[in-house]
Amino acid sequence: MTLNETSNSDPLAVDERDDILSRGAVREMKVLDGWVPGKTKSRGDGGIYTYQAIHPADRPDIMMWYFYRGYKLNEEEGQTFRDALARPPHTLPRQEIAALEAVLRDKGSPDLFRLSSARTEVLNGKMVLVVEGHYIEVDDEALTVYVDADGKGCTIDELHFRAPASEYKQYMPDVQKALQSVVWR
């Protein structure tokens, strides 16, 4: 089961569907076989925070989810993100990672997250920022795809995958298949 956006003007309006997730810049992403709906959160107190997760039926601790943080970056932060995405696919050097702190949020903090990879790449025709690494305190591995949802770099949609470090690689083929199914708005 997934959530499907029914109106471009209301990101919280949803239809229930059996086979796709559709929110924000993601027109559709196929739900993985054997995965089920997980937590869903939405709130509109000054911003529109929205979160939709899926997970293997027997493993709610292994999740893939769509996330919109509920606020826009300022113009300068948005331009920095756009500049990173405007260059050909590349691995981000340290100074570029530091400049994208507002985009990365907790993944920019070495006390919380050990970054193993930060790169831009083309995902189904759209340049995105892909970050991988390790949440230190909980021993989870994570992959996050950051998407410029408004073309200005200020509205960021995120697709996340997170699993215990010992099982992360086991689920990666399914996650890659889901990401390859994404159709952008």
FIDRENTOR-810018 format. One record per residue (C-alpha): residue in one letter; residue number from 1; x, y, z. Coordinates in pm, whole numbers, plus 50000, padded with zeros to 5 digits. Example, Ala and Ser with C-alpha at 12.3 -4.5 7.8 and 13.67 -1.06 7.14 Angstrom:
2
  resn  resi      X      Y      Z
     A     1  51230  49550  50780
     S     2  51367  49894  50714
//
This chain:
185
  resn  resi      X      Y      Z
     M     1  50000  50000  50000
     T     2  50127  50349  49923
     L     3  50019  50708  49916
     N     4  49947  50878  49589
     E     5  49922  51251  49548
     T     6  49589  51359  49397
     S     7  49644  51731  49369
     N     8  49953  51930  49279
     S     9  49831  52211  49505
     D    10  49790  51999  49817
     P    11  50085  51768  49894
     L    12  49888  51608  50177
     A    13  49597  51496  49956
     V    14  49645  51123  49895
     D    15  49488  50820  49731
     E    16  49566  50472  49855
     R    17  49727  50246  49593
     D    18  49871  49899  49607
     D    19  50178  49936  49393
     I    20  50326  50287  49397
     L    21  50443  50565  49623
     S    22  50377  50914  49489
     R    23  50460  51232  49676
     G    24  50617  51567  49592
     A    25  50865  51546  49304
     V    26  50815  51168  49286
     R    27  50528  51096  49045
     E    28  50572  50728  49117
     M    29  50808  50477  49271
     K    30  50719  50111  49265
     V    31  50674  49953  49605
     L    32  50902  49657  49658
     D    33  50750  49306  49656
     G    34  50704  49187  50013
     W    35  50719  49541  50154
     V    36  50423  49701  50335
     P    37  50322  50051  50446
     G    38  50496  50177  50755
     K    39  50465  50498  50947
     T    40  50302  50798  50786
     K    41  50319  51145  50933
     S    42  50196  51476  50807
     R    43  50160  51804  50985
     G    44  50086  52156  50878
     D    45  50185  52382  51166
     G    46  50353  52659  50971
     G    47  50501  52412  50725
     I    48  50396  52089  50563
     Y    49  50607  51808  50708
     T    50  50531  51477  50540
     Y    51  50676  51130  50577
     Q    52  50570  50799  50418
     A    53  50758  50477  50493
     I    54  50756  50123  50358
     H    55  50935  49823  50507
     P    56  50966  49446  50464
     A    57  50653  49287  50612
     D    58  50849  49119  50891
     R    59  51108  49394  50951
     P    60  50974  49737  51049
     D    61  51328  49841  51152
     I    62  51439  49829  50786
     M    63  51277  50119  50605
     M    64  51262  50312  50286
     W    65  51074  50640  50294
     Y    66  50985  50966  50124
     F    67  51040  51277  50337
     Y    68  50966  51645  50295
     R    69  51104  51848  50586
     G    70  50823  52103  50584
     Y    71  51023  52416  50510
     K    72  51221  52573  50229
     L    73  51586  52666  50233
     N    74  51669  53034  50191
     E    75  51773  53156  49844
     E    76  52147  53138  49917
     E    77  52125  52780  50048
     G    78  51904  52686  49753
     Q    79  52152  52835  49507
     T    80  52436  52638  49665
     F    81  52235  52317  49619
     R    82  52148  52409  49259
     D    83  52513  52486  49185
     A    84  52616  52139  49309
     L    85  52349  51978  49091
     A    86  52439  52190  48786
     R    87  52787  52042  48758
     P    88  52844  51708  48584
     P    89  52809  51404  48814
     H    90  53088  51417  49070
     T    91  53205  51318  49414
     L    92  53168  51612  49649
     P    93  53491  51748  49802
     R    94  53490  51843  50172
     Q    95  53433  52216  50109
     E    96  53126  52143  49895
     I    97  52989  51906  50161
     A    98  53037  52180  50423
     A    99  52860  52433  50199
     L   100  52560  52197  50175
     E   101  52510  52171  50553
     A   102  52152  52305  50528
     V   103  52067  52036  50274
     L   104  52235  51749  50461
     R   105  52099  51833  50808
     D   106  52209  51556  51051
     K   107  52422  51386  50786
     G   108  52655  51686  50798
     S   109  52738  51625  51165
     P   110  53038  51392  51212
     D   111  52930  51331  51573
     L   112  52607  51170  51448
     F   113  52683  51042  51100
     R   114  53000  50899  50945
     L   115  52981  50996  50580
     S   116  53114  50733  50339
     S   117  53000  50884  50009
     A   118  52852  51212  49882
     R   119  52803  51245  49510
     T   120  52576  51383  49244
     E   121  52438  51151  48982
     V   122  52162  51132  48726
     L   123  51871  50921  48850
     N   124  51619  50852  48576
     G   125  51694  51177  48397
     K   126  51719  51403  48705
     M   127  52040  51517  48874
     V   128  52026  51433  49245
     L   129  52257  51434  49547
     V   130  52322  51088  49693
     V   131  52468  51050  50042
     E   132  52565  50724  50211
     G   133  52702  50660  50554
     H   134  52665  50526  50905
     Y   135  52454  50650  51198
     I   136  52704  50605  51479
     E   137  52481  50582  51784
     V   138  52236  50323  51646
     D   139  52475  50132  51413
     D   140  52255  50181  51103
     E   141  52370  50233  50746
     A   142  52179  50483  50533
     L   143  52139  50604  50179
     T   144  51962  50935  50107
     V   145  51870  51084  49772
     Y   146  51816  51464  49787
     V   147  51597  51606  49510
     D   148  51554  51968  49401
     A   149  51173  51962  49399
     D   150  51108  52324  49296
     G   151  51386  52389  49044
     K   152  51523  52663  49274
     G   153  51706  52434  49517
     C   154  51495  52558  49807
     T   155  51235  52279  49829
     I   156  51403  51946  49892
     D   157  51240  51606  49875
     E   158  51431  51313  50020
     L   159  51421  50940  49954
     H   160  51585  50741  50235
     F   161  51685  50384  50297
     R   162  51805  50279  50639
     A   163  51889  49940  50791
     P   164  52104  49787  51064
     A   165  52465  49784  50943
     S   166  52479  49403  50944
     E   167  52184  49380  50702
     Y   168  52215  49692  50485
     K   169  52379  49525  50184
     Q   170  52124  49242  50187
     Y   171  51841  49488  50107
     M   172  52032  49716  49870
     P   173  51936  49532  49546
     D   174  51565  49586  49624
     V   175  51625  49950  49713
     Q   176  51819  50009  49391
     K   177  51532  49850  49196
     A   178  51282  50085  49366
     L   179  51499  50390  49296
     Q   180  51538  50287  48931
     S   181  51155  50278  48905
     V   182  51116  50645  49005
     V   183  50931  50866  48757
     W   184  50969  51237  48832
     R   185  50700  51502  48803
//
